[in-house]
Amino acid sequence: MIEELLPGAVAVVEAYDGDALGDGVSLYPEEEAVIAQAVEKRRREFTAVRACARQAMEKLGVPPQPVLPGERGAPRWPDGLIGSMTHCAGYCAAALVPAGDLVSLGIDAEPHDRLPEGVLEAVALPTEQTRLRGLARSHPSIHWDRLLFSAKESVYKSWFPLTGKWLDFLEADIEIDPGAATDVSGGFRARLLVPGPLVDGRRIKAFDGRWTVLRGLAATAVVVPRP
């Protein structure tokens, strides 16, 4: 699913299977120490997504190794790799690419359902809410509020490795392209409302991404290409 949203150079591994995610997977001791006090649900998610990450490393010819949380929980990848992970109920995925191929990337998956009451107002700008109402009228089968939330998550996951700073939900204005009327995929652009990161002397002012809705999930991905 997410693999279709990313360039071919990106190694993507996904897993579906509800509560069985993480079964039979062993953690490295360093990872075990991070999750030792976690509840069972969190432990399964943590384990399953790292299993995906190890398989993605193997696809790129990199020996599997621990993936530990760094600043603000962002994964610390082996030298020479950049990547992103996501998990939600019954699904997880990891995407990795050699650092020479892309500057940054972010992926996110969410249940394809309405956001809980009050969440949209907390994460969406008035302009975004207006656009979502238009999308809902023209394509009522898609939960655009959840898709916007996922896109903001992918934008943040692409932003943070380049800046080391928090990006608030309201600091990026996202416009979603619904694609063709018969499709369940399209693109989006996130216009940054704060100064963007400098990459090779160039200020990034917007992030571009893609989205899809499939198998009860809404998924998004952002890539920051090299200039």
C-alpha positions as CSV (number, residue, x, y, z in Angstrom):
1,M,0.0,0.0,0.0
2,I,2.5,2.6,1.1
3,E,5.1,1.2,-1.3
4,E,2.9,2.6,-4.2
5,L,3.3,6.1,-2.8
6,L,7.1,6.2,-2.7
7,P,9.9,6.2,-5.3
8,G,11.3,2.8,-6.4
9,A,14.6,3.3,-4.5
10,V,12.7,3.2,-1.2
11,A,12.6,-0.3,0.5
12,V,9.2,-0.7,2.0
13,V,8.0,-3.6,4.2
14,E,4.4,-3.8,5.5
15,A,2.6,-6.2,7.8
16,Y,-1.1,-6.8,8.3
17,D,-2.6,-9.1,10.9
18,G,-4.4,-7.5,13.8
19,D,-3.3,-8.7,17.2
20,A,-0.7,-11.2,15.7
21,L,1.6,-8.3,14.7
22,G,4.9,-8.8,16.5
23,D,4.3,-12.5,17.4
24,G,7.5,-14.5,17.1
25,V,9.8,-11.5,16.7
26,S,12.7,-11.0,19.1
27,L,14.0,-7.6,20.1
28,Y,17.6,-6.6,20.5
29,P,18.5,-6.1,24.2
30,E,18.7,-2.3,23.6
31,E,15.2,-2.3,22.2
32,E,14.0,-4.6,25.0
33,A,15.2,-2.1,27.5
34,V,13.2,0.7,25.9
35,I,9.9,-1.3,26.0
36,A,10.4,-3.2,29.2
37,Q,7.6,-1.4,31.1
38,A,5.2,-1.0,28.2
39,V,1.7,-2.5,28.1
40,E,1.2,-5.5,25.7
41,K,-0.5,-3.5,22.9
42,R,2.4,-1.0,22.8
43,R,4.9,-3.8,22.9
44,R,3.4,-5.6,19.9
45,E,3.4,-2.4,17.9
46,F,6.9,-1.5,18.8
47,T,8.1,-5.1,18.0
48,A,6.2,-5.5,14.7
49,V,7.3,-2.2,13.2
50,R,10.9,-3.0,14.0
51,A,10.6,-6.3,12.3
52,C,9.5,-4.5,9.2
53,A,12.5,-2.1,9.6
54,R,14.9,-5.0,9.8
55,Q,13.5,-6.6,6.6
56,A,13.8,-3.2,4.8
57,M,17.4,-3.0,5.9
58,E,18.0,-6.4,4.4
59,K,16.4,-5.3,1.1
60,L,19.1,-2.6,1.0
61,G,21.9,-4.9,1.9
62,V,22.3,-3.5,5.3
63,P,22.8,-5.9,8.3
64,P,19.7,-5.8,10.6
65,Q,20.3,-3.8,13.7
66,P,18.5,-2.1,16.6
67,V,16.2,0.9,15.9
68,L,16.1,3.0,19.0
69,P,14.0,6.1,19.6
70,G,16.0,9.3,19.6
71,E,14.9,12.9,20.2
72,R,11.1,13.3,20.5
73,G,10.8,9.5,19.8
74,A,12.1,9.8,16.2
75,P,13.8,6.5,15.1
76,R,17.6,6.6,14.9
77,W,18.6,4.8,11.7
78,P,21.9,3.2,10.8
79,D,24.5,5.5,9.2
80,G,23.8,6.0,5.5
81,L,20.1,5.4,5.7
82,I,17.0,7.6,6.2
83,G,13.6,6.3,6.9
84,S,10.2,6.4,8.6
85,M,7.9,4.0,10.4
86,T,4.2,3.9,11.1
87,H,1.7,1.6,12.9
88,C,-2.0,1.6,13.7
89,A,-4.5,-1.1,14.6
90,G,-3.7,-4.2,12.5
91,Y,-1.0,-2.6,10.3
92,C,2.6,-1.4,10.4
93,A,5.2,-0.4,7.9
94,A,8.8,0.8,7.6
95,A,10.3,2.6,4.6
96,L,14.1,3.0,4.2
97,V,16.3,4.5,1.5
98,P,20.0,5.3,1.1
99,A,20.7,8.8,2.3
100,G,22.2,9.7,-1.1
101,D,18.9,9.1,-2.9
102,L,16.6,11.4,-0.8
103,V,16.9,14.1,1.8
104,S,14.0,12.9,4.0
105,L,10.8,10.9,4.0
106,G,7.8,10.4,6.2
107,I,5.0,7.8,6.1
108,D,1.8,7.4,8.1
109,A,-1.2,5.1,8.2
110,E,-4.5,5.6,10.1
111,P,-7.8,3.8,10.3
112,H,-10.0,5.1,7.5
113,D,-12.7,6.6,9.7
114,R,-13.8,10.0,11.0
115,L,-11.6,11.7,13.4
116,P,-12.8,11.8,17.0
117,E,-15.0,14.7,17.9
118,G,-13.0,18.0,18.3
119,V,-9.8,16.7,16.8
120,L,-10.2,18.4,13.4
121,E,-10.6,21.8,14.9
122,A,-7.4,21.3,16.9
123,V,-5.3,20.2,13.9
124,A,-6.7,22.0,10.8
125,L,-6.6,25.6,9.8
126,P,-9.8,27.3,8.8
127,T,-8.7,27.2,5.2
128,E,-8.1,23.5,5.4
129,Q,-11.5,22.9,7.0
130,T,-13.2,24.8,4.2
131,R,-11.4,22.7,1.6
132,L,-12.3,19.5,3.4
133,R,-16.0,20.4,3.3
134,G,-15.7,20.8,-0.5
135,L,-13.9,17.4,-0.8
136,A,-16.6,15.7,1.3
137,R,-19.3,17.0,-1.0
138,S,-17.6,15.9,-4.2
139,H,-16.1,12.6,-2.8
140,P,-18.2,11.6,0.2
141,S,-16.8,8.0,0.4
142,I,-13.5,9.2,1.8
143,H,-12.9,10.5,5.3
144,W,-10.9,13.6,4.3
145,D,-10.5,14.7,7.9
146,R,-8.5,11.6,8.7
147,L,-6.5,11.8,5.5
148,L,-5.5,15.4,6.4
149,F,-4.4,14.2,9.9
150,S,-2.3,11.5,8.3
151,A,-0.8,13.9,5.8
152,K,0.2,16.2,8.7
153,E,1.9,13.3,10.4
154,S,3.9,12.4,7.3
155,V,4.9,16.1,6.9
156,Y,6.2,16.2,10.5
157,K,8.1,13.0,10.1
158,S,9.8,14.5,7.0
159,W,10.4,17.8,8.7
160,F,11.9,16.7,12.1
161,P,15.1,15.0,10.8
162,L,15.9,18.1,8.9
163,T,15.3,20.6,11.7
164,G,15.3,18.8,15.0
165,K,12.4,21.1,15.9
166,W,8.7,20.6,16.6
167,L,6.2,21.5,13.8
168,D,2.8,22.3,15.0
169,F,-0.3,21.0,13.2
170,L,-1.2,24.6,12.4
171,E,2.2,25.5,10.9
172,A,1.6,23.7,7.6
173,D,-1.3,24.4,5.3
174,I,-2.2,21.2,3.3
175,E,-4.1,21.1,0.1
176,I,-5.2,17.7,-1.0
177,D,-5.7,16.8,-4.6
178,P,-8.5,14.3,-4.8
179,G,-7.3,12.7,-8.0
180,A,-9.7,11.2,-10.5
181,A,-13.2,10.6,-9.4
182,T,-12.8,6.8,-9.7
183,D,-9.5,6.7,-7.9
184,V,-8.8,6.2,-4.1
185,S,-5.4,7.9,-4.4
186,G,-4.0,11.3,-5.1
187,G,-1.4,13.9,-4.0
188,F,-1.1,16.8,-1.6
189,R,1.1,19.8,-1.0
190,A,2.0,21.1,2.5
191,R,2.8,24.8,2.4
192,L,5.0,25.7,5.4
193,L,3.9,28.7,7.4
194,V,7.2,28.9,9.3
195,P,10.7,29.1,7.8
196,G,11.5,25.7,6.3
197,P,14.7,23.8,6.5
198,L,17.8,24.6,4.4
199,V,18.9,21.8,2.2
200,D,22.1,22.3,0.2
201,G,21.6,26.1,0.6
202,R,18.0,26.0,-0.6
203,R,15.1,26.9,1.7
204,I,12.3,24.4,1.5
205,K,8.9,26.1,1.5
206,A,6.6,23.2,0.9
207,F,6.5,19.4,1.1
208,D,4.8,17.3,-1.5
209,G,3.2,13.9,-0.8
210,R,0.8,11.2,-2.0
211,W,-2.1,9.5,-0.4
212,T,-4.2,6.4,-0.8
213,V,-7.2,4.7,0.9
214,L,-7.1,0.9,0.8
215,R,-8.1,-2.1,3.0
216,G,-9.8,0.2,5.6
217,L,-6.7,2.4,6.0
218,A,-5.8,5.9,5.0
219,A,-2.1,6.2,4.2
220,T,0.2,9.1,3.2
221,A,3.8,9.5,2.3
222,V,6.1,12.6,1.9
223,V,9.5,12.6,0.2
224,V,12.0,15.4,0.1
225,P,14.1,14.9,-3.0
226,R,17.7,16.1,-3.5
227,P,17.9,19.3,-5.4
